[in-house]
Amino acid sequence: MAEITGAAAFFDVDGTLVWHDYEKIKTMTPEEVQALPPIRPSRTVYEAFDRMREAGNLTFICTGRHLPFIPRSIRDLNPDGFVAGAGAFVSVGDEVVRAEFIERDLLLETAARFVEAGLDITLEGDDDNVELNPSGRPARLPGSRLARTVDDVVELMREHRYSKFCTDGVSEKDLEPLRDFIDEHFTLCDLQGGVFELSLIGVDKGTGIEAALAHLGHGRKDTFAFGDSENDLPMRGAVETFVAMGNALENVREVADYVTGTAAEEGVPAALERFGLI
């Protein structure tokens, strides 16, 4: 674990450290999506992380992705820790300091309600990813397994636990019949690109950051977070300076302390230089 001598910065991945052409992806077949090359930050981002370390600053990946689905290209940034699963899992160095999961009965009720509504969801856990697709659609994500029924989920839960789930290709209008149930148990976030994320109430990137900082004994002073989507909004209250990407949703940009360039325009390195972190 690096010595705490400077700032601590938390970085979202998709739409922040790497860029996606969401409009193009929405037109692709499942086979084409699975054949996409692994995501990879630019050389400038790698250099920025190296310079952060050299300056004595700490870096954390703060993503909705769970650890098994954070690719090697992101791990190669050599961060000091991870806030994964949108805050459900937190590690500092090699030590796990938080691990939250949806309890069995709630997960099965959730699966049943979405299957009855005919809406596809992706269950995400610390060691497994399952696409529950009652619509009949094939699995789209590399490394994920396919389920069709609640019984399939029951079988999977014998060996795996899940912390959150996402929809893909589902509109907010489609979710309206389930909103009372959703709002009772989960926080719904727009991730852009036609994807919505649902996490347990109270489990988010902000509380994940707080867990990491508490473990480090690092106060809120000299802390930074970078993001673009609604699941990045809780980071705003956990850090001193919240930076929105130029490609961020409007409601994310509105609450930011600073708006940098887009992910495609090297917005992260530019902001790190702007704040004197590199």
Backbone as a ProteinNet text record, in pm:
[ID]
protein_1_A
[PRIMARY]
MAEITGAAAFFDVDGTLVWHDYEKIKTMTPEEVQALPPIRPSRTVYEAFDRMREAGNLTFICTGRHLPFIPRSIRDLNPDGFVAGAGAFVSVGDEVVRAEFIERDLLLETAARFVEAGLDITLEGDDDNVELNPSGRPARLPGSRLARTVDDVVELMREHRYSKFCTDGVSEKDLEPLRDFIDEHFTLCDLQGGVFELSLIGVDKGTGIEAALAHLGHGRKDTFAFGDSENDLPMRGAVETFVAMGNALENVREVADYVTGTAAEEGVPAALERFGLI
[TERTIARY]
84.8	0	87.8	57.7	136.8	121.3	226.6	220.5	129.5	49.4	-43.4	31.3	69.9	144.2	75.1	-32.9	-96.4	-244.4	-293.1	-435.7	-476.7	-607.5	-665.7	-770.2	-759.5	-850.1	-918.4	-1048.4	-1131.8	-1185.4	-1166.3	-1196.5	-1299	-1409	-1499.7	-1425.7	-1476.8	-1410.8	-1481.5	-1599.4	-1669.1	-1722	-1676.2	-1715.4	-1625.7	-1527.5	-1435.7	-1290.3	-1244.8	-1109.7	-1105.5	-1218.3	-1227	-1353.5	-1350.9	-1462.3	-1536.1	-1669	-1752.1	-1840.5	-1857.4	-1953.2	-2085.9	-2165.4	-2287.4	-2386	-2396.8	-2493.2	-2457.9	-2330.9	-2287	-2310.8	-2280.3	-2296.4	-2441.5	-2534.9	-2676.8	-2723.4	-2653.4	-2693.8	-2626.5	-2537.9	-2460.2	-2533.3	-2503.6	-2559.5	-2484.5	-2542.4	-2469.8	-2333.2	-2325.5	-2197.6	-2095.4	-2141.2	-2050.6	-2004.4	-2095.3	-2058.2	-1952.8	-1972.1	-1877.5	-1742	-1740.1	-1614.3	-1538.2	-1596.9	-1527.7	-1396.3	-1291.7	-1165.7	-1182.1	-1098.9	-1107.4	-1087.6	-1156.3	-1141.1	-998.5	-948.3	-811.6	-799.6	-751.4	-727.1	-617.1	-609.3	-504.4	-369	-263.7	-129.7	-117.4	-186.2	-181.7	-240.5	-344.6	-404.3	-306.3	-241.5	-141.4	-30.9	15.1	121.2	74.9	-51.9	-106.1	-109.1	-146.3	-147.8	-6.3	90.8	230.9	275.2	237.5	276.7	205.8	82.9	13	91.8	137.4	215.4	344.9	412.7	539.8	521.5	405.1	376.6	326.9	314.7	269.2	119.5	44.6	-100.9	-154.7	-269.6	-332.9	-437.5	-449.2	-549	-635	-764.8	-860	-949.2	-974.2	-1075.6	-1209.9	-1307.7	-1438.3	-1544.4	-1587.5	-1665.1	-1787.6	-1884.3	-1997.6	-1961.6	-1852.5	-1808.7	-1760.7	-1789.8	-1732	-1592.1	-1511	-1370.7	-1345.7	-1421.8	-1390.9	-1410.4	-1482.2	-1512.6	-1441.9	-1341.4	-1249.6	-1132	-1115	-1014.7	-871.6	-780.5	-639.2	-590.5	-644	-599.6	-625.3	-730.2	-758.5	-674.1	-658.1	-573.6	-428.9	-388.1	-250.2	-223.1	-326.3	-305	-243.6	-244.5	-184.9	-241.2	-373.3	-432.4	-401.9	-424.6	-403.1	-520.6	-630.7	-745.5	-860.3	-970.3	-1087.7	-1214.2	-1302.8	-1441.6	-1520	-1563.8	-1624.2	-1770.7	-1841.9	-1982.7	-2063	-2024	-2091.8	-2094	-1982.5	-1969	-1992.7	-2036.6	-2063.8	-1935.9	-1828	-1701	-1592.7	-1515.9	-1407.8	-1282.5	-1172.6	-1044.2	-942.3	-853.6	-741.3	-616.1	-532.8	-423.4	-479.8	-433.5	-482.1	-592.6	-636.8	-733.4	-874.4	-969	-1110	-1168.5	-1223.7	-1278.5	-1430.8	-1491	-1637	-1681.2	-1788.2	-1848.4	-1996.3	-2082.6	-2227.4	-2297.1	-2402.8	-2475.1	-2626.3	-2703.6	-2849.6	-2888.8	-2966.2	-3002.8	-3093.4	-3090.5	-3147.3	-3293.8	-3378.8	-3522.1	-3550.5	-3481.2	-3501.6	-3454.5	-3343	-3293.1	-3390	-3443.1	-3536.4	-3667.6	-3714.8	-3835.5	-3810.1	-3692.4	-3656.1	-3654.9	-3590.6	-3585.3	-3725.2	-3811.2	-3946.6	-4025.4	-4013	-4086.6	-4039.7	-3909.8	-3860.4	-3892.8	-3887.8	-3926.2	-4073.8	-4159.1	-4302.8	-4328.4	-4247.2	-4263.1	-4198.5	-4123.2	-4056.3	-3938.7	-3877.6	-3766.4	-3633.9	-3535.1	-3403.9	-3323	-3251	-3159	-3029.1	-2923.1	-2794.4	-2758.9	-2747.5	-2710	-2558.2	-2505.6	-2361.2	-2312.9	-2212.1	-2156.2	-2006.1	-1945.6	-1800.8	-1724.1	-1795.5	-1725.3	-1807.3	-1917.2	-2005	-2092	-2131.4	-2215.8	-2318.8	-2448.4	-2554.1	-2654.2	-2678.3	-2781.6	-2911.2	-3006.1	-3138.3	-3227.1	-3245.1	-3312.8	-3440.1	-3551.6	-3677.5	-3726.1	-3671.5	-3713.9	-3667.6	-3570.5	-3514.4	-3389.1	-3349.7	-3229.2	-3105.8	-3007.9	-2884.7	-2800.8	-2706.1	-2614.9	-2530.7	-2504.6	-2430.2	-2290.9	-2272.8	-2148.5	-2046.3	-1923.1	-1818.5	-1802.4	-1798.7	-1777	-1901.1	-2018.2	-2139.9	-2210.9	-2291.6	-2371.7	-2516.1	-2591.7	-2728.9	-2828.4	-2933.2	-3045.5	-3173.9	-3277.9	-3408.3	-3517.3	-3504.6	-3612.2	-3560.7	-3655.2	-3619.2	-3552.4	-3595.7	-3532.4	-3385.4	-3352.9	-3212	-3133.6	-3194.2	-3127.7	-3110.7	-3212.3	-3202.7	-3082.1	-3063.3	-2950.7	-2817.7	-2810.7	-2686.6	-2650.9	-2753.5	-2728	-2673.3	-2668.7	-2606.6	-2456.9	-2396.7	-2252.2	-2210.2	-2305.3	-2267.4	-2360.5	-2308.1	-2385.7	-2380.6	-2485.1	-2495.7	-2523.8	-2464.2	-2469.6	-2559.2	-2578.1	-2653.3	-2697.4	-2776.9	-2814.6	-2838.5	-2833	-2852	-2955.1	-3016.8	-3100.6	-3026.7	-3068.3	-3006.4	-3115.8	-3134.3	-3238.9	-3377.7	-3384.4	-3512	-3526.3	-3642.8	-3664.4	-3721.1	-3716.9	-3777.6	-3927.6	-3991.9	-4134.6	-4160.1	-4070.8	-4084.7	-4078.1	-4002.3	-3982.2	-4094.3	-4181.5	-4283.9	-4369.3	-4414.7	-4495.9	-4421.1	-4288.6	-4208	-4149.9	-4182.6	-4113.3	-4137.9	-4256.9	-4280.6	-4189.1	-4178.5	-4090.4	-3944.8	-3906.3	-3768	-3731.3	-3815.8	-3783.5	-3780	-3847.1	-3845	-3709.4	-3643.4	-3523.2	-3395.6	-3409.8	-3293.3	-3286	-3165.6	-3144.3	-3125.4	-3203.4	-3199	-3113.3	-3014.4	-2923.9	-2916.4	-2919.1	-2900.3	-2750.2	-2702.4	-2560.4	-2530.2	-2628.7	-2617.3	-2612.7	-2632.8	-2628.4	-2742.4	-2854.7	-2968.3	-2953.9	-2864.5	-2840.4	-2880.1	-2955.4	-2989.6	-2930.9	-2877.6	-2816.3	-2902.3	-2920.7	-2999.5	-2915.1	-2889.8	-2808.7	-2890.2	-2853.1	-2920.3	-2913.6	-3023.1	-3024.2	-2914.2	-2834.4	-2725.2	-2594	-2597.4	-2474.5	-2447.7	-2350.4	-2321.2	-2174.3	-2133	-1992.3	-1950.1	-2044	-2011.1	-1979.5	-2064.8	-2038.1	-1917.6	-1892.3	-1772.2	-1646.4	-1647.4	-1534	-1513	-1621.3	-1610.8	-1547.7	-1581.3	-1521.5	-1371.9	-1332.1	-1189.8	-1113.7	-1168.6	-1100.4	-1092.2	-1198.3	-1197	-1088.5	-1074.5	-970.9	-831.9	-814.6	-685.4	-657.5	-762.9	-746.6	-724.8	-779.1	-763.9	-891.6	-881.1	-998.3	-1051.1	-1153.6	-1215.8	-1130	-1042	-955.5	-863.7	-843.5	-756.1	-804.8	-935.2	-992.2	-1068.1	-1060.4	-1117	-1190.3	-1294.5	-1364.8	-1401	-1396.1	-1421.4	-1530.7	-1634.2	-1740.2	-1824.6	-1920.3	-2002.8	-2149.3	-2183.7	-2320.6	-2385	-2513.7	-2587.5	-2531.7	-2471.2	-2416.6	-2288.9	-2240.9	-2127.2	-2170.5	-2299	-2346.8	-2318.3	-2331.7	-2302.2	-2157.3	-2067.3	-1928.3	-1915.9	-2009.3	-2001.5	-1995.4	-2073.4	-2076.4	-1966.1	-1887.1	-1783.4	-1644.3	-1629.8	-1497.8	-1503.3	-1387	-1379.5	-1408	-1360.6	-1375.2	-1428.9	-1543.8	-1604.9	-1589.3	-1530	-1503.8	-1593.6	-1671.3	-1755.5	-1685.6	-1702	-1647.2	-1732.2	-1671.7	-1746.7	-1860.6	-1851.1	-1956.6	-2056	-2047.5	-2135.4	-2280	-2371.3	-2511	-2523.8	-2626.2	-2643.1	-2654.9	-2730.5	-2748.4	-2619.6	-2525.3	-2394.3	-2307.9	-2310.3	-2231.8	-2280.7	-2412.4	-2469.4	-2416.7	-2385	-2342.2	-2190.9	-2119.2	-1974.3	-1906.3	-1793.2	-1709.7	-1631.2	-1610.2	-1533.3	-1575.5	-1588.3	-1619.3	-1496.7	-1443.1	-1325.2	-1366.2	-1268.9	-1300.4	-1363.7	-1404	-1464.5	-1358.4	-1405.9	-1312.4	-1230.1	-1291.3	-1219.4	-1118	-1132.3	-1043.2	-940.1	-915.9	-818.6	-858.8	-987.4	-1037	-977.7	-948.5	-892.5	-752.4	-657.3	-523.5	-528	-613.8	-622.5	-665	-763	-809.7	-704.7	-633.8	-528.6	-420	-388.3	-292.5	-352.6	-479.8	-547.8	-542	-552.8	-553.6	-415.9	-313.7	-177.3	-147.1	-220.2	-197.8	-90.9	-60.1	48	132.3
-119.8	0	124.1	217.7	339.1	423.6	493.7	584.8	702	745.1	855.1	986.8	1042.6	1168.1	1278.4	1245.6	1346.5	1323.1	1353.9	1344.5	1200.3	1176.8	1048.8	1078.3	1008.6	1033.1	903.7	914.7	798.9	818.2	716.5	730	626.2	673	586.9	532.5	424.5	363.5	402.2	346	362.7	504.5	572.1	710.4	809.8	759.2	847.2	815.3	695.7	654.3	598.2	546.4	493.8	547.3	551.8	607.6	496.9	505	411.3	488.6	434.7	490.2	418.7	470.9	402.4	385.8	486.8	479.3	366.4	347.7	238.6	103.9	92.8	-34.3	-78.6	17.4	-18.5	-83.3	-59.4	-116.3	-251.5	-296.3	-417.2	-542	-654.9	-782.4	-831.4	-927	-981.9	-1037.7	-1101.1	-1157.4	-1046.7	-936.3	-824.5	-758.8	-748.9	-690.5	-776.7	-908.3	-996.8	-997	-963.2	-962.2	-830.4	-732.5	-604.8	-625.5	-551.3	-563.2	-514.7	-562.8	-515.7	-364.9	-303.3	-160.2	-129.5	-14	22	174.6	225.8	370.5	412.1	540.6	592	590.3	603.2	609.3	727.5	837.2	956.7	927.5	845.5	809.2	723.7	625.6	544.1	633.3	725.5	815.4	901.9	944.1	1026.3	948	821	739.5	720.6	700.6	689.9	818.2	930.7	1059.9	1085.3	1036.8	1048.2	974.1	853.4	776.9	850	899.4	968.6	1091.3	1153.2	1272.3	1236.5	1106.9	1063.8	1065.4	1067.1	1066	925	896.8	765.7	765.1	652.5	637	514.8	529.1	419.3	410.5	288.9	265.7	259.7	335.6	344.3	318.8	195.4	153.2	71.1	68.5	-21.5	-165.6	-186.5	-322.5	-392.4	-523.2	-602.5	-647.8	-686.6	-718.3	-813.4	-924.5	-1015.6	-952.5	-840.7	-778.4	-643.6	-623.5	-511.3	-568.2	-529.5	-595.1	-563.8	-646.5	-629.8	-490.7	-435.1	-302.8	-195.6	-211.8	-118.5	-151.3	-278.7	-319.5	-274.9	-269.3	-229	-82.1	-7.1	128.2	125.3	5.3	-16.5	78.3	80.2	167.5	115.4	200.2	161.6	84.1	78.6	3	12.9	-53.8	-59	-33.4	47.8	55.8	-2.5	-127.2	-200	-231	-278.6	-311	-191.2	-69.7	54.6	71.2	36.7	56.1	-66.8	-177.3	-298.4	-365.9	-349.4	-413.1	-306.2	-306.3	-209.1	-281.6	-256.9	-310.6	-198.3	-205.3	-112.5	-198.7	-184.3	-278	-418	-513.3	-651.3	-681.9	-581.7	-604.2	-564.1	-655.4	-626.9	-556.5	-437.5	-362.1	-349.2	-394.3	-393.7	-496	-570.9	-664.2	-676.3	-622.7	-621.7	-703.3	-777.6	-860.1	-848.1	-867.7	-870.7	-1001.8	-993.7	-1117.5	-1203.6	-1332.9	-1433.8	-1406.9	-1385.9	-1371.5	-1249.6	-1139.2	-1018.7	-1040.3	-1108.2	-1132	-1219.4	-1322.6	-1410.9	-1339.3	-1254.1	-1176.3	-1079.9	-1019.7	-928.8	-1003.4	-1119.7	-1199.8	-1236	-1275	-1315.3	-1199.2	-1081.2	-965.2	-925.6	-930.8	-893.4	-1000.7	-1127	-1233.3	-1220.4	-1195.8	-1179.8	-1062.4	-956	-839	-858.3	-967.8	-994.6	-903.2	-850.9	-756.6	-824.7	-808	-868.9	-789	-860.1	-796.5	-876.6	-809.6	-875.2	-868.4	-985	-994.6	-993.6	-909	-892.5	-919.1	-1005.5	-1038.7	-1032.9	-1066.2	-1051.8	-1160.2	-1266.5	-1371.5	-1427.2	-1359.1	-1415.9	-1306.5	-1327.8	-1234.2	-1317	-1289.8	-1371.2	-1281.4	-1309.4	-1238.8	-1318.8	-1266.3	-1326.7	-1265.7	-1341	-1288.6	-1366.7	-1332.3	-1399.7	-1369.4	-1265.9	-1229.5	-1329.8	-1414.8	-1508.9	-1458.3	-1336.7	-1280.5	-1357.3	-1378.4	-1445.8	-1355.3	-1413.1	-1334	-1243.3	-1121.5	-1023	-996.4	-1008.3	-964.9	-1078	-1051.6	-1154.6	-1202.5	-1334	-1390.4	-1410	-1367.3	-1383.9	-1512.9	-1563.1	-1683.7	-1643.2	-1737.9	-1709	-1784.1	-1712.7	-1772.5	-1724.6	-1807.1	-1771	-1759	-1834.1	-1845.4	-1819.8	-1804.7	-1789.8	-1917.2	-2032.8	-2159.3	-2161.4	-2102.7	-2093.1	-2011.6	-1903.3	-1817.6	-1891.8	-1967.4	-2047.2	-2139	-2202.2	-2294.9	-2220.6	-2105.4	-2028.4	-1979.3	-1948.7	-1894.1	-1997.7	-2122	-2223	-2196.9	-2132.7	-2112.7	-1965.7	-1875.6	-1737.1	-1640.1	-1517.9	-1409.9	-1288.8	-1206.2	-1093.2	-965.2	-855.5	-729	-624.5	-633.5	-532.2	-593.3	-518.4	-566.6	-448.2	-475.5	-372.4	-418.5	-321.9	-350.2	-302.6	-353.1	-310.5	-310.1	-195.9	-186.5	-172.9	-131.8	-112.4	36.7	92	234	255.4	379.1	410.3	381.9	400.3	370.3	222	136.6	-7.8	-44.2	33.1	3.2	56.9	140.1	205.4	107.8	-6.9	-98.9	-156.6	-149.8	-205.6	-98.7	28.7	135.7	135.2	102.2	99.2	-2.6	-120.9	-225.2	-181.2	-127.4	-82.8	24	124.9	237.6	197.5	90.2	42.5	-18	-79.3	-156.4	-107.6	-38.7	-10.5	137	177.5	307.3	285.9	354.9	341	452.5	414.4	512.4	492.9	604	604	602.3	496.1	484.2	532.5	582.9	624.4	501.1	524.7	416.2	316.7	358	267.7	167.2	193.2	101.3	169.1	96.1	142	45.1	99.4	19.9	29.2	-83.7	-87	-147.3	-65.9	-106.6	-95.4	-173.4	-164.2	-21.5	24.8	158	166	269.7	288.4	227.5	150.9	93	163.1	252	328.3	369.3	438.1	475.7	571.1	654.1	746.4	674.2	580.2	506.2	414.2	369.3	290.4	373.2	496.7	586.3	614.3	637.3	663.5	545.6	423.3	304.7	298.2	331.1	329.3	435.9	557.3	665.8	638.1	579.7	548	444.8	347.2	245.2	307.2	402.8	469.6	570.9	615.6	726.1	857	866.9	985.8	1067.5	1194.3	1279.8	1318.1	1402.5	1445.9	1548	1615.8	1715.8	1648	1714.2	1664	1530	1520.1	1402.2	1446.6	1364.8	1397.7	1275.9	1299.9	1191.8	1238.2	1145.3	1173.7	1080.6	1135.6	1050.4	1116.2	1038.2	1087.7	1048.2	949	896.1	912.6	874.3	896.3	816.2	699.1	624.8	688.9	795.4	871.6	986.1	1020.2	1133.3	1116.9	996.7	985.7	1016.5	1011	1044.8	1190.8	1273.7	1417.7	1450	1380.2	1409.2	1343.7	1257.4	1182.8	1241.7	1335.4	1392.1	1544.9	1603.7	1749.7	1811.1	1745.8	1800	1693.5	1721.4	1627.8	1683.5	1604.6	1645	1566	1635	1569.2	1573.3	1465.9	1461.4	1546.9	1592.5	1671.7	1594.4	1461	1374.9	1329.8	1386.9	1345.9	1387.8	1317.9	1358.6	1500	1570.7	1709.8	1722.7	1631.5	1642.8	1612.9	1544	1520.5	1645.6	1705.3	1826.8	1940.7	1945	2055.4	2060	1945.2	1942.8	1935.2	1931.7	1917.1	2046.1	2029.3	2144.1	2191.4	2099.7	2133.7	2037.4	2087.9	2005.1	2005.2	1886.6	1873.1	1832.2	1797.2	1751.1	1613.2	1564.9	1432.8	1324.8	1201.8	1089.1	1076.2	1102.3	1092.6	1204.5	1312.7	1428.6	1433.6	1317.5	1310.7	1402.7	1399.3	1486.8	1460.5	1333	1301.2	1359.3	1329.8	1390.1	1542.4	1602.7	1748.7	1802.6	1737.3	1783.7	1758.6	1647.2	1620.7	1728.9	1772.1	1881.3	2012.3	2034.4	2157.7	2172.9	2060.8	2065.8	2040.3	2034	2019.5	1884.2	1780.6	1646	1570.5	1617	1556.9	1671
0	0	0	-87	-96.4	30.1	68.1	181.3	146.5	244.2	220.6	235.6	126.5	129.2	50.5	-17.7	-101	-116.1	-234.4	-263.8	-290.6	-287.1	-327.1	-434.6	-547.3	-660.2	-700.8	-731.5	-765.1	-906.5	-991.9	-1133.5	-1179.4	-1232	-1306.4	-1428.4	-1486.6	-1603.3	-1732.8	-1754.1	-1881.9	-1897	-2001	-2022.7	-1951.9	-1877.2	-1803.9	-1840.3	-1803.9	-1842.4	-1983.8	-2031	-2167.8	-2233.1	-2364	-2440.8	-2514.2	-2518.7	-2594.4	-2691.3	-2809.5	-2904.1	-2880.4	-2785.1	-2744.1	-2859.1	-2942.7	-3051.8	-3147.8	-3173.6	-3261.2	-3195.9	-3067.1	-2996.5	-2996.6	-2983.6	-2979.8	-3109.7	-3220.1	-3348.8	-3377.4	-3288.2	-3312.7	-3264.5	-3325.8	-3282.8	-3159.3	-3082.1	-2967.6	-3005.8	-3122.4	-3166.6	-3192.1	-3250.4	-3277.3	-3147	-3049	-2920.2	-2851.6	-2853.6	-2787.8	-2857.3	-2985.4	-3061.4	-3049.3	-2980.7	-2964.5	-2888.8	-2923.3	-2849.7	-2706.7	-2614.6	-2475.4	-2467.4	-2373.1	-2354.6	-2309.7	-2349.2	-2312.8	-2304.4	-2190.5	-2182.3	-2278.7	-2304.1	-2391.4	-2319.7	-2397.1	-2338.8	-2243.6	-2275.7	-2189.9	-2052.2	-2045.7	-1916.8	-1836	-1901.1	-1830.3	-1773.7	-1853.9	-1809.5	-1692.6	-1696.1	-1587.8	-1456.5	-1460.7	-1339.2	-1286.2	-1374.5	-1331.6	-1262	-1319.4	-1262.1	-1128.7	-1115.4	-987.1	-878.6	-907.6	-810.6	-775.3	-877.4	-855.1	-766.5	-773.6	-691.9	-552.2	-521.9	-389.8	-372.4	-483.2	-477.4	-497.2	-438.1	-447.8	-558.9	-628.6	-734.3	-706.5	-730.9	-713.7	-836.9	-881.7	-983.6	-912.3	-959.8	-894.6	-1001.7	-1015.2	-1131.1	-1092.7	-1183.7	-1167	-1196.1	-1266.8	-1298	-1170.4	-1162.3	-1055.1	-1096	-996.8	-1020.7	-1137.5	-1151.1	-1261.7	-1399	-1405.3	-1533.7	-1549.6	-1465	-1485.4	-1563.7	-1688.2	-1772.7	-1730.6	-1778.3	-1747.6	-1785.7	-1894.3	-1938.6	-1833.6	-1751.3	-1642.8	-1520.2	-1490.1	-1377.5	-1398	-1526.5	-1557.6	-1525.1	-1490.1	-1438.9	-1299.1	-1238	-1105.1	-998.9	-984.2	-881.8	-741.9	-643.4	-504	-447	-518.7	-472.5	-570.4	-536.2	-622.7	-541.3	-596.9	-553.1	-670.1	-656.8	-767.8	-738.1	-841	-822.1	-776.1	-822.8	-783.6	-632.6	-566.7	-423.2	-339.6	-399.6	-322.8	-275	-350.4	-316.6	-310.7	-201.9	-186.2	-139.2	-208.3	-164.5	-162	-63.8	-52.2	-49.5	-150.5	-164.8	-183.7	-106.2	-115.7	-14.2	60.9	167.4	125.1	141.5	114.2	237	217.4	330.2	323.2	212.8	203.3	100.8	132.3	37.3	71	-14.5	8	-101.2	-60.7	-157	-133.5	-239.4	-228.4	-162.3	-55.4	14.3	-73.3	-47.1	-136.4	-171.4	-70.5	-97.6	-184.6	-158.1	-238.2	-381.4	-399.1	-534.1	-613.1	-549.6	-620.4	-651.1	-559.9	-588.9	-704.4	-705.6	-814.7	-947	-948.5	-1070.9	-1117.7	-1024.6	-1060.6	-1120.6	-1062.9	-1112.8	-1253.2	-1278	-1409.9	-1513.7	-1474.8	-1567.4	-1603.6	-1503.6	-1529.6	-1623	-1608.8	-1695	-1831.7	-1847.6	-1974.6	-2001.3	-1893.3	-1907.1	-1872.6	-1958.1	-1937.7	-1836.2	-1748.7	-1655.2	-1649.9	-1609.4	-1589.8	-1442.5	-1378.4	-1237.8	-1228.1	-1140.1	-1131.4	-989.2	-976.5	-846.5	-846.6	-732.9	-721	-795.2	-839.9	-914.5	-1030.7	-1064.8	-1166.2	-1227.8	-1352.9	-1426.2	-1501.8	-1479.6	-1539.9	-1611	-1736.6	-1811.3	-1801.5	-1725.6	-1711	-1818.4	-1926.5	-2045.2	-2075.5	-2009.3	-2040.3	-2181.4	-2244.4	-2379.6	-2484.4	-2447.5	-2544.9	-2612.1	-2579.4	-2637.7	-2591.2	-2678.5	-2635.4	-2546.5	-2475.9	-2393.5	-2482.1	-2432.4	-2511.2	-2455.6	-2326.3	-2264	-2258	-2295.2	-2285.6	-2141.5	-2123.6	-1990.8	-1907.6	-1956.6	-1877	-1913.5	-1817.7	-1840.6	-1868.5	-1922.1	-1963.8	-1876.3	-1832.1	-1759.8	-1825.2	-1813.8	-1871	-1764.6	-1654.7	-1556.9	-1415.5	-1323.7	-1182.6	-1132.7	-1179	-1139.3	-1177.8	-1292.1	-1331.4	-1228.4	-1180.9	-1083.3	-950.5	-909.7	-787	-794.3	-906.9	-922.7	-916.4	-978.4	-979.1	-839.8	-758.4	-624.8	-528.2	-568.8	-484	-468.3	-567.1	-565.8	-577.8	-609	-635.9	-564.1	-541.4	-480.9	-573.8	-566.2	-658.3	-580.1	-628.7	-556.3	-621.5	-752.8	-827.2	-958.5	-1033.5	-1166.4	-1257.2	-1386.5	-1488.1	-1590.3	-1654.9	-1770.3	-1895	-2009.1	-2135.8	-2241.7	-2306.8	-2407.4	-2348.2	-2220	-2150.5	-2120.2	-2147.3	-2121.9	-1981.7	-1935.2	-1805.4	-1808.3	-1923.6	-1935.3	-1914.5	-1967.1	-1947.7	-1799.6	-1722.7	-1581.4	-1492	-1546.2	-1464.6	-1383.5	-1440.1	-1358.5	-1238.2	-1239.6	-1131.2	-1039.2	-1063.7	-993.4	-842.1	-795.9	-651.4	-585.2	-644	-590.8	-599.8	-715.2	-734.8	-632.5	-618	-530.6	-383.4	-347.3	-208.4	-172.2	-270.4	-240.3	-308.9	-422.2	-505	-544.5	-583.3	-645.3	-794.4	-875.4	-1020.7	-1079.4	-1161.1	-1221.3	-1371.8	-1442.8	-1587.5	-1616.2	-1682.1	-1715.6	-1856.4	-1927.3	-2067	-2158.1	-2284.7	-2381.1	-2367.8	-2308.2	-2293.4	-2181	-2085.2	-1973.4	-1842.1	-1757.4	-1624	-1522.1	-1413.9	-1307.2	-1182.4	-1113	-990.5	-879.6	-775	-660.8	-533.7	-433.3	-304.1	-251.5	-192.7	-133.2	-27.5	-35.8	59	15.5	-92.6	-147.3	-279.2	-279.7	-399.7	-399.8	-504.1	-514.8	-403.2	-357.2	-249.6	-120.3	-79.6	44.2	27	-97.2	-123.1	-102.9	-154.3	-134.2	14.2	85.9	229.8	302.3	261.8	323.9	296.8	173.5	139.4	217.7	224.2	294.6	444.2	501.3	644.3	674.2	586.4	606	599.4	512	495.9	606.4	674.2	767.2	695.2	574.5	489	498.8	532.6	541.1	403.7	403.1	278.1	202.7	273.8	210.7	109	-3.2	-110.2	-165.7	-184	-249.4	-373.7	-477.6	-608.1	-662.9	-742.8	-811.6	-951.3	-1046.9	-1187.9	-1237.8	-1305.7	-1355.9	-1462.8	-1515.6	-1625.8	-1616.2	-1534.7	-1533.2	-1396.5	-1387.2	-1262.9	-1145.8	-1172.1	-1058.8	-1005.3	-1073.6	-1023.7	-932.9	-932.7	-852.2	-702.7	-642.7	-499.2	-464.1	-560.6	-533.1	-492.7	-541.3	-517.8	-368.9	-289	-146.4	-66.2	-130	-57.8	-76	-169.8	-198.3	-192.4	-189	-184.8	-321.4	-428.2	-563.4	-657.4	-716.3	-811.1	-951.7	-1040.3	-1177.8	-1271.5	-1353.4	-1453.3	-1588	-1663.5	-1798.2	-1891.7	-1999.3	-2096.5	-2159.8	-2160.7	-2215.6	-2109	-1989	-1879.2	-1905	-1839	-1841.6	-1784.6	-1827.7	-1786.3	-1635.2	-1571.9	-1426.6	-1350.7	-1413.7	-1352.5	-1367.5	-1485.6	-1506.9	-1417	-1393.4	-1315.5	-1172.3	-1112.9	-972.1	-958.6	-1069.1	-1064	-1018.8	-952.9	-918.9	-1039.9	-1134.2	-1254.2	-1364.3	-1486.3	-1602.8	-1692.6	-1717.1	-1800.8	-1942	-2026	-2160.5	-2158.4	-2273.8	-2282.5	-2263.8	-2245.5	-2234.2	-2361.4	-2477	-2604.1	-2620.2	-2543	-2551.9	-2439.7	-2374.1	-2264.4	-2149.2	-2116.1	-2010.9	-1874.2	-1842.5	-1710.5	-1693.9	-1783.8	-1766.9	-1763.5	-1843.6	-1845.2	-1708.8	-1645.8	-1514.9	-1407	-1414.2	-1317.1	-1322.4	-1443.3	-1457.2	-1405.8	-1434.9	-1391.3	-1239.6	-1164.6	-1019.7	-959.2	-1042.4	-992.3	-933.1	-975.5	-922.5	-999.3	-1119.3	-1198.1	-1257.5
[MASK]
++++++++++++++++++++++++++++++++++++++++++++++++++++++++++++++++++++++++++++++++++++++++++++++++++++++++++++++++++++++++++++++++++++++++++++++++++++++++++++++++++++++++++++++++++++++++++++++++++++++++++++++++++++++++++++++++++++++++++++++++++++++++++++++++++++++++++++++++++++++

